[in-house]
Amino acid sequence: MVDKWSVDDTCHWLQTINLIDAKESFREQQIDGETLLGLTERMVERLFPVMKHQVTFMKELNKLKNLETEVPQISCTRQEPCENEGSFVAQPWPAVYNLPVFPPELQAALQRKDPGFKKKDKSHIRALLIQVLFDSITKHTWYPNHKMYGDVLGSLITCFPFLKDGSSSGYDTLLECLRNKFKKERIPLVSSSIVLQMKEKYGIKRKCAGQTDSEELGQQQESAKCRREPLDILAFKDSACSQEIVLDLEVMGEDETSFREHINAITLELRKSNPSYSEVKNRMKRTLFKRVQLMDRPAAEVMEQFPFLGVPQLMLHEMTMRFGTDLAKNMETSLNEMAPNIIRSAKEGSQKKLYANLTGLAEETTEGLVRNAALILLPALFKENASFLYCVDSEPKGATPTIVFNGSPDPLKAESISIIMDNVNIIREADIDMTQAVECLFAVYFLFNVQYPVDIKHTMTFIQKYMLKLRQEHGKRTPIPVLKMYSQLV
């Protein structure tokens, strides 16, 4: 606050507004912050004999006074949600962003081009700069988007070019610091008692028709056993790929209203006979951050809220956005190499009977059919229970994601294929085959953070690591049977 300034602070401020000649007069008159705010026009005339300096000083002093009167209003509105259940109204983002008034210490450091701004280690002066910019942005929003960050930091390096770094934008380092500041400050809000009270009061709790509370609780407990700890997303980056993971968990600047508008627009677009998938994918990207936060809910709630995830193409696009991996491309490349060897092992080994049962393979041997058959035969090579991967015209054995072939006892001739989890039909399509179904199956496992069943764990780990090229979590070793099978098939 200006009224707390010392005489030295007011002299620093004079320096920032290019009135350094008056510093001695201010020291002689012992003009501190409180006195500064109380100066009259007659007093200013005595301090500044030159009329131009008087005008400049009065203009800057009025800016300070306006800032001083705005600060209490801002702090009150921030506290308002505690009393009036979230009635905070943010100021609109300006068309042209103006930098805030910097504290004297920070302004002086900027004027002398303090090297502390570019230190690799922690820097007090850089932290102060980030705090001032953070306070300025939060007057408008707690969820700035890329344009807002660009407006703020672009103005900063225009005024102080020495702050530029070696990046193309000139402010990547400061951008990272500012983003981390927002992340850190928003974290405590998640567990805020006010937020939890509002969620309890207005949150939607759904259960199936005719389901009792005890049945619902039992189903939730069974489903919870299948969920694993949140995945370390960075652990699944493909180091062989030069492209960074697409997922950027920064908020896209969307509030609850615009979020719902995007979801409704996606739903309406997909009802068209020829939907624009580029438009849908763009809206999926804009709502990604908020949707990731909601994926720990029961599958029925997630699919009711985001039905577009039931479209295979969009399910795989979601996987690409979050984990930076093209499952279809990786699967095709891997199966082209391994599928013939899997088929050969099944013919020669103890899986002859299973191979003979795949009647479709004997009639036609296209590349697609060979790939599908290889995936169907793979669990048998590991001597694992294939019913936890797929089943034919029957209900899945567990709550974990399972592929269901419908309309034919031969999975290679199925009329349609479904993916079911927690008794919820996640995907049901007539136009996908076993290969595409496995890609979508793993997308469901990863997007919903589900653990692999013990009965099929080696098969799933093999597909994950060697076919889809999805990395295992840090610290997890590849099982020996999986390593042996890979060396046998490649």
N, C-alpha and C positions, 0 to 999 in steps of 0.2 A: 504494500500500500504506500502511496506517495507521502501520506502524512507521517509515516515512520522513517522517512529518509533522513540521513544525517547531512551536515553541510557538505561533506565530501561527495555524497550521492548527488546532491543538486548540482555541484560543480561538474561531475561526470555527465550529467544530463545536459548541461549547457554546452559541453564539448560535442555531444552528439547532434545538437541542432546548430552547430557552427557559430556559437556566440561565446567562444572561448575567452574573448577580451574582457568579459564581465566577471570572470572567475574571482579576481582580486576583490572587486566590490562586494560580491556575495560573501566572501570570507570575512571581510571587514564588518559587514552588517550581520554576520552569523545567520544567514538565511538557510534554514533547514526545510524539510518537506512541509511541515505544518505552516511555517511562515510563507513558503512559496504559494500555497493554495490561498492564502489570505491577502496577497498583494493586490493593491488597487491600481487604477490607471495612473494616478498621480505618483505613486511610489515607483511604478515602472518608468515614468518619465525621468525621475531622478537617477535611476540605475542605468538607463540607456539614453544618452544624449542624442544619438542619431535616430531619426524617426523610422528609418527602415528597420533598424534593430528592434525598435519598440513593437512594430507591426508583427515582425517574425516571432518575437517572444510571446506576445499576447495570443497569437494563433496557436503556438505549441502549448501554451499554458491552458488554453481552452480545451485542447485535445486531452490533456492530462486530467482536467476536471471532469470531462465527459466519461473518460475511462473509469475514474474513481467512483462516479455515481452508478455506472453499469455493473460493477463487480458485486455489490450486495444483492442486486436483482438476480444475477446469475446464480449465486450461491443459494438463494431462496428457492429458485425453480428447481434446482437439483435436489433439494431436500423435500420438495413437494410430494413426490411419489410416496414417501414414508407416511404422509398424512392423508393424502387424497387418492391413494391406490393408482399411481401411475399416470398423473395428469400432466407430466412434463411435455412441453411443446418446444421443439427445437427451432432455432432461427434458421431461415432458409440459407442455402449455400450461395454466397455472392457471385455475381457474374464475373467480377474482377476481384481476386483475392488480394487484400492488403495485409502486409506483415503486422503483427502486434507490436506494441511498444515494449522494447526489451528493457529489463532491469539494468541499472547503471553498470553493474559488474559485467554482465553479458555484453552490453553495448561497447564497453571499453575493450573487452577481449576481442570483439569483432573488428574494432577499429585498428587495433595493433596487430591483427592477423595472428592471434595466439596459436602456436603449433599444437596446443592441447586438443584442438578440434579434430586433428587427424592422427592422434596417437592410436596405436594398435591396442594398447591396454585400456583399462577403464579411465575415463577422463571426467573430472568434475565439471569442467566448462562445457563439454559436449552434452553431458547429462542435463545440465541446466538449459541448454538450447532446446533439447528434445522435450523437456518438461514444458517450456513456454509454448512451443508449437503444439504440443498435446492439449494444453489448456485452451489454446485458441480454436483448435478443431472441434473439441467437445462442446463448444458453445452451439455448434450446428448439428453434430452427430457423433455417436460413439462407434459408428460403423462406416468409416470413410471408404470410398471406392478408389480405384486407380486414378481417376481424374482429379479427385480432391487431393490425394497425395501429390500428384504432379503439379497442381496449382500452387500448393504451399511451398514445396521444395524448389520449384521453378522460380518463384518469386525470390526465394532466399538466395539462390546462387546467382541470380541476376544482380541483386544488391551487393552480394559479397562473393565475387568470382573466385576468390582464393579457396573457397569451400568445395570447389569442383573436384571430383575424383576422376579416375581414368576410364570410367564406364561411358557408354554412348550417351546416356541421359545426363551424366555429370553429377548425379546424386544417388546412385545405387546404395552406397554405404549409409548415407543418412536415411534413405528409405527403409533399409533393413532395421536400423535402430528405432525408427518411428513405428514401424509395424510391430516390432517386439514390445514396444511400450504399450501399444493398444492391447495386444494379447495379454500382457501381464496385468493390466488394469481391469480387463474384462473378466478374468478368471474368477475373482471373488464374487462377482455378481451371480454366477451359476448356483452357488450355495446360499445366496442371500435369503434370509427368512421371508422377506417380502415376496421375492420371486416364487419361493416354494408355497407360500400361502395362496398366491394368485393361481398357481398351477393346480393346487388342491381344490380351489374354489371353482375354477373355470375349465379344468382339464376334462377331456371326454374319456369316460371309462366304458368300454363296450364289451359285451359278452354275447355269445350265440343265443338264439331264441330257444327257450326251454332248458337252458343250462343253469344248474344251481350254482351257488357260490362255492360250495366245496368242490364240485366238478371243475369249475373254472380255475380254482387254486391248484388243483392237482395237475391240470393241463399246463398251467404256467410253470409249475415246478419241473415237470418232465421236459418242457421246452428249454428251461433255464439250464438244465444239465447238459444240453447239447451246445449251448453257447460257450465260446471261449473268451479269454481276455481280449480286449481290443487289440487288433493287429498293429504292429509297428509298420506303418505304411512305407517308411523309407527302407525297411528291410527287404522290400520286394522290388527294389529298383534293379533293373537289368544292367549290370555294369558293362556289358558288351554293347549296349545301345548308347549312342552319344546324346540322345535326346533326354532332357530332364523329365521326371515324372510330371504329368500334366496337372495333378492335383495340387492346388494352392489353397490351403485352408483359410485364406483371408476371406472375410465377408465381402460380398460383391456390392455392398451398399443397398441391399434390398431389405425393406421393412416387411412386416407381416402382411400388409395389404398387397404390396407388389408381388410378394411371394405367392399368395393365393391367386392373384391374377395370372401369373406365369403358369401355375399348375392347371388352372381352368382353361387357359389358352391351349396348352398341350393336349388336354382331353378333347377339346373341340376340334383341334387340327387333325387328330387321329381318327375322328369320326368321318372325315371326308373320304371320298372314293380314291383320291390321289393326294394324300397328305404330303406336306413339305417337311421331309425329315431334317433338312438343314435348319429350318426354323425351330423344330422341336428340340434338336440337339443344342442349339444356341440357348434356348430357355432352360434346358436341363443344366447347362453349365452355370447359368446365373443363379439357379436355385440349389446348386450342389452342396454348398456349405451347410445350409439349414437342413437339407435332406439327410446328410451324413449324421447329423446329431439325432435324427429321429429313427435311424435304422436299428436301434437296440430295442425297439418296441416289438410286440408280437407280430408274426408274419401277416396275420389277417388284417391288422390295423395298417401296416405299411402298404399292403397291396390295395386296400380300400382307398387310402389317401393318394397313392401314386400308382394307379393301374397301368400306366405306360411301361412300367418295369416288366410287365408280362409279355412285352413284345421282344422277341429274341434279339433283333438288331439293336434295340435301345438298351437292353440288358447288357449286351457286350460293349456298347459305347460307354455305358456307365462304368464298366470295369476298366476300360481304357483311360477314362478321365481320372479315376481314383488311383490306379496302380501303374499307369503308363505302359501297359502291355497289350498288344494286339493278339488276343487268344486265338482267333481264327487263323491268322497267318502262321503263328508258332505251331499250332496243332497240325496244319497241313504239311509244313516242312518236316516236322518230326515223324509223322505217320508215313510219309512217302519213303522215309528211310527205314523205319522199324516195322511197318505193317507186314511186309512179306516174311520177315523173320519170325514175327509172332505167329502167323498162319503156319509156317513150316514147323515151328516148335509144337503147335497144337496137333498137327498131323502125325508127328513122330512120337509124341509123348503120351502121357496117360489121359490126354484130353481128346482122344480120337472120337469117342462117342459124342461128346459135345460138338465137335467139329462136324460130324455127320448130321447132327440135328439141324444145323444151319442150312436148310434145304435151298435157300435162295442162292447160296454161294455156288452150288453145283450147277445151277441153271445159267447164271450169268456172272462174269468176273470182271466187272468194271473196276477202275481205281477207287471210286467212291465206295463200292460194295466191299472191297478188300479192307479199306480203312475202317468201315463200320464193323465188319466181322472181327477185325483185330482187337478193337476196343471191347467187344462182347466177350472175346476169349481171354482177355488179359487177366481177369481175376482168377481164372482156373490155373494159369501158370504160377500164380502165387499161392494156389490152394486156399483161396479165401472165399467167403460167402458172397457170391455175386448179387444176392437179393438185396444187399445194402447199397448196391450201385444201380441196379435196374430190376424190374419185375414185369411180367407179362400178364395183362388183364387181371390184375389182383391188387389188393391194397398193400402199400409199403409196410415193412415190418416195424420200422422205428419212426421217430419224429424227425430224423435228419433228412435232408433233401434226397429224393430218389427219382430216377427216371422210370416212367410207366409206359409200356407199349400197349396200345389199344387196337382192337379189331382183328388181330391175327395171332395164332400161337407161335408164329415165326417172327421174331423181333425185326428181321430184315424186311418183312413185308407189312409192317404195322401201318394201319390207316392214319393214325395220329399218335403223337408222343406228348406226354405230360411230364411236368416236374412238380412233385408234391412235397411240401414240408409242413409239419405240424397240422396235417389234415387240410392244408390250404393249397389249392391249385395255383401254383405260381405261374406256370406257363402251360398252355395247351395249344399245340400247333400241328397242322397236317402237313406243313411244307418244310419240316426239318427232319434230318436223319440222325443217326446215333452220334456221329461226330459232332454235329452242331449241338445236340442235346447235352453231350458231355461238357462242351464249352460253357453252355448256359448253366449247367449243374455247378461247375466250379465258380462261376460268377455268383451264384446264390450262396455257396459256402463262404466266399470271401466277403460279399456285401453284407451278409447277415452275421458274420463272425461266428460260424458254426464249426465245431470240432468234428474231425473225421471219426466214424464209428470204428471201434477196435477191430471188428470182424473184416474190415476192408481197408485198413490203414495203409498197408504196404502198396496196394494197387493205387490208392489215391495219392500217396506220396510220390510214386513213380510218375504218374500222369502230371502232377503238379510241377515236379522239378525237371523232368526230361522231355516232356511233350509240350507243356504250356509255358515252360521257362519262367515259372513263378518261384521266387526264392523262398526258402524256409525262413522262419523267424530266427533272429540272432540266437546263437547258443545251442541250436538244435542240430544234432548230427543225423546224417542220412543212415537209416537202418541198413545193416549188412545185406539182408535179402534183396533190398532194392538196388544196392550197388552191384551185387552179383548178377541180377537180372539185366541190368543195363549193359554190363560187359558181355553178356551172352547174346544180346540182341543187336548190338552195334558192332 
